[in-house]
């Protein structure tokens, strides 16, 4: 087994109300920053042992589907790297 870190980034799908992002965007615009859009996201770093990077990604995907994200309203990305 090898140690991996799987990073799962969970964000609301486009079109789903994101009040945190709306408030943050307004505040940044008041500070003079010009933005087209802003979405908030949660990032989960999972340290786990697996036989391969594909196995680690598969396990992280199952965790995202079952708990970390609600597939009805969330999109998520998974990146896997061998732990240092």
C-alpha positions, 0 to 999 in steps of 0.5 A: 500500500502507498500513502496518497492525498486525495483532494476533493473540491465541492462547490454548488452547481451553477444556478444554485443559490450561493449566498456566501459567494454573492456576499463575498463578491459584493464585498470584493467589488466594493473594494475595487475588484472587478469580477465576472463571477465568484463561487464558494467551495469546500476543500477536503484533503483525505490522507489514505493508503491505497494500492494505486492512485486510481484506487485512491481516486475511486475511494475518494469518489465514493466518499464524495458521493455518499457524504461530502457532496450532494450530487443534486446540488453540488459538483466536485473535482478530485485530485490525487497525489502520492503523499510525500 
